[in-house]
Amino acid sequence: MHVPGAHAGTAAAEQKKRDTGVGCRKYRGRPGKDRTGRLRHQSSEDYHKQPGKESKTTQTFSRRDSIVDRGAQECMDKNILVYIQRKGERVEPVSLELLGKAEKLSKETGFRVYAACFGETAEKTVGLLSGYPVEKLFVYEGKEACLDVNMVADVAADLCRRIKPDIVLIGATRHGRNLAPCIAARLRTGLTADCTELHIDREGALVQVRPAFEEKKLAYIQTCTRPQMATVRPGVMEIPKRNLDGISKPVVEKIETIQGGLTQKGYEILKQEPVRRVNTVNITEEKLLVVAGEGITEREDIEVLECFAGSMGGTIACSRKLVERGWFTVERQVGLSGNVSNAELMITVGVSGSVQFQAGIHKVKHLIAINTDPDAPVMALADEGILLDLHLFIQRLRKGLEMKPIDRYQVQA
Ligand SMILES: Cc1cc2nc3c(=O)[nH]c(=O)nc-3n(C[C@H](O)[C@H](O)[C@H](O)COP(=O)(O)OP(=O)(O)OC[C@H]3O[C@@H](n4cnc5c(N)ncnc54)[C@H](O)[C@@H]3O)c2cc1C
């Protein structure tokens, strides 16, 4: 079992397991007070206390509680909470992917699917989510929740203490990777980062699957504390079909007050303006990508490839080696620590196709690889592997681009 950031068998790993609850099967939270008698953040056991009920009747999670044995009413009270991240006027696609996954998990568990969105009006958010599988939507309209990850975490953690989700799902975007640990720390629960698959085991617990050891192994992780929190890699799950019958709208509950207030930052919002982004690119949405790799040694060759991609209506992307070389920023990087491509056509030039790179190309429809090494992993993956010195290819391209513009490559939508 893989515990992110820890090595199995070491004292540090054991301590980490105890601290986070991740990877531990027996541990179920700690008493509510520390050695000095101060109240700590809610532990897992506190988390499942129902307001107004004596501790004797508190429903505490037990792995022996088969989901089948639990009463239907208990399941009706349980829920999966999906954090909805906004992207300008739209919803970040990974949030919709998570709604699709939550719906599948809810079919296995009977749990309800709830969503939470902060920093936007309820009307706008409902409009964006209607037709997707969400039963209830919690909205915090305070604009400050857009600005500071700690404030978002305050609101989210307070909501979790109130509605007690069994599972909390967050997209592993930059914002999500930042936010999720802040919420987990407030709730004193475990967090599995960067999952690629989620399912429910026979006992009703969430199995969180993520690549480990440089993507060579898959780790199956379970969290014994509650809620079970996971961030999920964008682009690996399906966006559910939207039901546009106009009826399927989530019930909205506005979050008005936060217990304990928000983390104070000592600033106030005077005015808000949308940021105008310059030269930004989202390669996950590009239909045609020419991907440059370490095999390219001359900067001018990049310009030729850029021109080639542009002439076909596409854009240039790269492997991590060229980001490390400082030629590109990470927004153009394909792969595990970069972006997942959804291209109809990808042409790699001087890319070996490492396992990390492969994590970004599994959705590509058609792959053409240019490489001098027939044993490069990318050649086995490609629909067409071309054994060719890239300098020759670029030389011909240069001539071709000078002679006449290349016909625009028609990509099927
Ligand atoms: C945690 C982690 C995350 C990572 N994330 C990513 C990621 O998101 N994306 C990513 O790309 N990498 C990532 N990496 C790095 C990854 O391991 C590889 O180092 C990287 O993908 C290699 O890039 P490359 O294929 O361009 O270079 P190389 O592996 O060096 O391959 C260069 C290729 O060019 C070919 N070549 C050389 N000369 C020519 C020529 N004249 N004509 C034609 N072909 C030629 C060679 O045969 C070779 O196959 C990550 C690594 C780690 C540890």
PDBQT file of the ligand as one rigid body, heavy atoms in Angstrom, charges set to zero:
ROOT
HETATM    1  C1  LIG A 501       7.341  12.614 -11.127  1.00  0.00    +0.000 C 
HETATM    2  C2  LIG A 501       7.711  12.807 -12.576  1.00  0.00    +0.000 A 
HETATM    3  C3  LIG A 501       6.805  13.424 -13.401  1.00  0.00    +0.000 A 
HETATM    4  C4  LIG A 501       7.114  13.597 -14.754  1.00  0.00    +0.000 A 
HETATM    5  N1  LIG A 501       6.195  14.186 -15.555  1.00  0.00    +0.000 NA
HETATM    6  C5  LIG A 501       6.450  14.282 -16.877  1.00  0.00    +0.000 A 
HETATM    7  C6  LIG A 501       5.482  14.832 -17.760  1.00  0.00    +0.000 A 
HETATM    8  O1  LIG A 501       4.409  15.280 -17.358  1.00  0.00    +0.000 OA
HETATM    9  N2  LIG A 501       5.784  14.889 -19.065  1.00  0.00    +0.000 N 
HETATM   10  C7  LIG A 501       6.977  14.434 -19.578  1.00  0.00    +0.000 A 
HETATM   11  O2  LIG A 501       7.177  14.516 -20.793  1.00  0.00    +0.000 OA
HETATM   12  N3  LIG A 501       7.904  13.928 -18.751  1.00  0.00    +0.000 NA
HETATM   13  C8  LIG A 501       7.683  13.850 -17.429  1.00  0.00    +0.000 A 
HETATM   14  N4  LIG A 501       8.648  13.356 -16.615  1.00  0.00    +0.000 N 
HETATM   15  C9  LIG A 501       9.996  13.094 -17.183  1.00  0.00    +0.000 C 
HETATM   16  C10 LIG A 501      10.084  11.760 -17.895  1.00  0.00    +0.000 C 
HETATM   17  O3  LIG A 501      10.522  10.776 -16.988  1.00  0.00    +0.000 OA
HETATM   18  C11 LIG A 501      11.081  11.810 -19.067  1.00  0.00    +0.000 C 
HETATM   19  O4  LIG A 501      12.322  12.256 -18.579  1.00  0.00    +0.000 OA
HETATM   20  C12 LIG A 501      10.659  12.716 -20.210  1.00  0.00    +0.000 C 
HETATM   21  O5  LIG A 501       9.338  12.422 -20.608  1.00  0.00    +0.000 OA
HETATM   22  C13 LIG A 501      11.573  12.486 -21.405  1.00  0.00    +0.000 C 
HETATM   23  O6  LIG A 501      11.316  13.457 -22.358  1.00  0.00    +0.000 OA
HETATM   24  P1  LIG A 501      11.713  13.220 -23.874  1.00  0.00    +0.000 P 
HETATM   25  O7  LIG A 501      10.974  12.059 -24.417  1.00  0.00    +0.000 OA
HETATM   26  O8  LIG A 501      11.566  14.517 -24.567  1.00  0.00    +0.000 OA
HETATM   27  O9  LIG A 501      13.292  12.937 -23.778  1.00  0.00    +0.000 OA
HETATM   28  P2  LIG A 501      14.103  11.594 -23.935  1.00  0.00    +0.000 P 
HETATM   29  O10 LIG A 501      13.563  10.516 -23.101  1.00  0.00    +0.000 OA
HETATM   30  O11 LIG A 501      15.533  11.953 -23.745  1.00  0.00    +0.000 OA
HETATM   31  O12 LIG A 501      13.856  11.168 -25.454  1.00  0.00    +0.000 OA
HETATM   32  C14 LIG A 501      14.378  11.835 -26.548  1.00  0.00    +0.000 C 
HETATM   33  C15 LIG A 501      14.007  11.014 -27.779  1.00  0.00    +0.000 C 
HETATM   34  O13 LIG A 501      14.427  11.702 -28.933  1.00  0.00    +0.000 OA
HETATM   35  C16 LIG A 501      14.922  10.751 -29.859  1.00  0.00    +0.000 C 
HETATM   36  N5  LIG A 501      15.875  11.427 -30.736  1.00  0.00    +0.000 N 
HETATM   37  C17 LIG A 501      17.092  11.931 -30.418  1.00  0.00    +0.000 A 
HETATM   38  N6  LIG A 501      17.656  12.491 -31.509  1.00  0.00    +0.000 NA
HETATM   39  C18 LIG A 501      16.783  12.332 -32.520  1.00  0.00    +0.000 A 
HETATM   40  C19 LIG A 501      16.804  12.696 -33.897  1.00  0.00    +0.000 A 
HETATM   41  N7  LIG A 501      17.832  13.343 -34.441  1.00  0.00    +0.000 N 
HETATM   42  N8  LIG A 501      15.725  12.383 -34.656  1.00  0.00    +0.000 NA
HETATM   43  C20 LIG A 501      14.647  11.733 -34.128  1.00  0.00    +0.000 A 
HETATM   44  N9  LIG A 501      14.593  11.355 -32.835  1.00  0.00    +0.000 NA
HETATM   45  C21 LIG A 501      15.646  11.652 -32.042  1.00  0.00    +0.000 A 
HETATM   46  C22 LIG A 501      15.594   9.696 -29.005  1.00  0.00    +0.000 C 
HETATM   47  O14 LIG A 501      15.678   8.463 -29.709  1.00  0.00    +0.000 OA
HETATM   48  C23 LIG A 501      14.664   9.637 -27.802  1.00  0.00    +0.000 C 
HETATM   49  O15 LIG A 501      13.686   8.628 -27.983  1.00  0.00    +0.000 OA
HETATM   50  C24 LIG A 501       8.366  13.168 -15.272  1.00  0.00    +0.000 A 
HETATM   51  C25 LIG A 501       9.269  12.544 -14.413  1.00  0.00    +0.000 A 
HETATM   52  C26 LIG A 501       8.947  12.364 -13.087  1.00  0.00    +0.000 A 
HETATM   53  C27 LIG A 501       9.939  11.679 -12.195  1.00  0.00    +0.000 C 
ENDROOT
TORSDOF 0
